[in-house]
Amino acid sequence: MKEINRNELIISMGSTKDLILIETLPKNYYDDGHIPGAINIDVREVEELYKKLGLQENQTIITYCAGRTCKNSHTVADMLTQKGFKNVYCYIGGKQDWAEANLPLIK
């Protein structure tokens, strides 16, 4: 699993056609505000949901969670990598870093 920072995430969001951005927190945190374009997969549900989403092995997948101390995004990224996904990244700053940069969160 590779880590990316906020600037790399912004570039990926603007240039990667098949990007899947995943918030790995429980739904109530997602509903309180998430990065634009993100879908929600709770770390506890990833085993059931990744198949339903129809993710392709070569798609670019970026996971994030609350912030640097939260490890949900790392857990999900590791699980997806173990399932054979090749382009999995973890936005290490998470929602906290995004909000501190005054970037929008969608509710």
Contacts in CASP RR format, 6 or more apart in sequence:
PFRMAT RR
TARGET T0000
AUTHOR 0000-0000-0000
METHOD contacts of the structure
MODEL  1
MKEINRNELIISMGSTKDLILIETLPKNYYDDGHIPGAINIDVREVEELY
KKLGLQENQTIITYCAGRTCKNSHTVADMLTQKGFKNVYCYIGGKQDWAE
ANLPLIK
1 74 0 8 1.000
1 77 0 8 1.000
1 78 0 8 1.000
1 81 0 8 1.000
1 88 0 8 1.000
1 89 0 8 1.000
1 90 0 8 1.000
2 88 0 8 1.000
2 89 0 8 1.000
2 90 0 8 1.000
3 89 0 8 1.000
3 90 0 8 1.000
3 91 0 8 1.000
3 92 0 8 1.000
4 12 0 8 1.000
4 62 0 8 1.000
4 89 0 8 1.000
4 90 0 8 1.000
4 91 0 8 1.000
4 92 0 8 1.000
5 91 0 8 1.000
5 92 0 8 1.000
5 93 0 8 1.000
6 91 0 8 1.000
6 93 0 8 1.000
6 97 0 8 1.000
6 98 0 8 1.000
6 101 0 8 1.000
6 103 0 8 1.000
8 89 0 8 1.000
9 21 0 8 1.000
9 35 0 8 1.000
9 62 0 8 1.000
9 64 0 8 1.000
9 91 0 8 1.000
12 19 0 8 1.000
12 60 0 8 1.000
12 62 0 8 1.000
12 89 0 8 1.000
13 19 0 8 1.000
13 21 0 8 1.000
13 36 0 8 1.000
13 37 0 8 1.000
16 60 0 8 1.000
18 56 0 8 1.000
18 58 0 8 1.000
18 59 0 8 1.000
18 60 0 8 1.000
19 59 0 8 1.000
19 60 0 8 1.000
19 61 0 8 1.000
19 62 0 8 1.000
20 39 0 8 1.000
20 53 0 8 1.000
20 55 0 8 1.000
20 59 0 8 1.000
20 60 0 8 1.000
20 61 0 8 1.000
20 62 0 8 1.000
21 35 0 8 1.000
21 37 0 8 1.000
21 38 0 8 1.000
21 39 0 8 1.000
21 62 0 8 1.000
21 64 0 8 1.000
22 38 0 8 1.000
22 39 0 8 1.000
22 40 0 8 1.000
22 41 0 8 1.000
22 61 0 8 1.000
22 62 0 8 1.000
22 63 0 8 1.000
22 64 0 8 1.000
22 73 0 8 1.000
22 76 0 8 1.000
23 29 0 8 1.000
23 30 0 8 1.000
23 34 0 8 1.000
23 35 0 8 1.000
23 38 0 8 1.000
23 39 0 8 1.000
23 40 0 8 1.000
23 41 0 8 1.000
23 63 0 8 1.000
23 64 0 8 1.000
23 65 0 8 1.000
23 95 0 8 1.000
24 41 0 8 1.000
24 42 0 8 1.000
24 43 0 8 1.000
24 46 0 8 1.000
24 63 0 8 1.000
24 64 0 8 1.000
24 65 0 8 1.000
24 72 0 8 1.000
24 73 0 8 1.000
24 75 0 8 1.000
24 76 0 8 1.000
25 40 0 8 1.000
25 42 0 8 1.000
25 43 0 8 1.000
25 65 0 8 1.000
25 66 0 8 1.000
25 70 0 8 1.000
25 72 0 8 1.000
25 95 0 8 1.000
26 42 0 8 1.000
26 44 0 8 1.000
27 40 0 8 1.000
27 42 0 8 1.000
29 66 0 8 1.000
29 95 0 8 1.000
30 38 0 8 1.000
30 40 0 8 1.000
31 107 0 8 1.000
32 107 0 8 1.000
33 95 0 8 1.000
33 105 0 8 1.000
33 106 0 8 1.000
33 107 0 8 1.000
34 40 0 8 1.000
34 95 0 8 1.000
34 105 0 8 1.000
34 106 0 8 1.000
35 64 0 8 1.000
35 95 0 8 1.000
35 98 0 8 1.000
35 103 0 8 1.000
35 105 0 8 1.000
35 106 0 8 1.000
36 104 0 8 1.000
36 105 0 8 1.000
36 106 0 8 1.000
37 106 0 8 1.000
38 64 0 8 1.000
38 106 0 8 1.000
39 53 0 8 1.000
41 49 0 8 1.000
41 50 0 8 1.000
41 53 0 8 1.000
41 76 0 8 1.000
43 65 0 8 1.000
43 72 0 8 1.000
43 75 0 8 1.000
43 76 0 8 1.000
46 75 0 8 1.000
46 76 0 8 1.000
46 79 0 8 1.000
46 80 0 8 1.000
47 79 0 8 1.000
50 79 0 8 1.000
50 80 0 8 1.000
50 83 0 8 1.000
55 61 0 8 1.000
55 80 0 8 1.000
55 85 0 8 1.000
57 84 0 8 1.000
57 85 0 8 1.000
57 86 0 8 1.000
58 86 0 8 1.000
58 87 0 8 1.000
59 85 0 8 1.000
59 87 0 8 1.000
60 87 0 8 1.000
60 89 0 8 1.000
61 77 0 8 1.000
61 80 0 8 1.000
61 85 0 8 1.000
61 87 0 8 1.000
61 88 0 8 1.000
61 89 0 8 1.000
62 88 0 8 1.000
62 89 0 8 1.000
62 90 0 8 1.000
62 91 0 8 1.000
63 72 0 8 1.000
63 73 0 8 1.000
63 74 0 8 1.000
63 76 0 8 1.000
63 77 0 8 1.000
63 80 0 8 1.000
63 88 0 8 1.000
63 89 0 8 1.000
63 90 0 8 1.000
63 91 0 8 1.000
64 73 0 8 1.000
64 90 0 8 1.000
64 91 0 8 1.000
64 93 0 8 1.000
64 94 0 8 1.000
64 95 0 8 1.000
64 98 0 8 1.000
65 71 0 8 1.000
65 72 0 8 1.000
65 73 0 8 1.000
65 94 0 8 1.000
65 95 0 8 1.000
66 72 0 8 1.000
66 94 0 8 1.000
66 95 0 8 1.000
66 96 0 8 1.000
67 92 0 8 1.000
67 93 0 8 1.000
67 94 0 8 1.000
67 95 0 8 1.000
67 96 0 8 1.000
67 97 0 8 1.000
68 92 0 8 1.000
68 93 0 8 1.000
68 94 0 8 1.000
68 96 0 8 1.000
68 97 0 8 1.000
70 94 0 8 1.000
73 90 0 8 1.000
73 91 0 8 1.000
73 92 0 8 1.000
73 94 0 8 1.000
74 90 0 8 1.000
77 88 0 8 1.000
77 89 0 8 1.000
77 90 0 8 1.000
80 88 0 8 1.000
81 88 0 8 1.000
91 97 0 8 1.000
95 105 0 8 1.000
98 105 0 8 1.000
99 105 0 8 1.000
END
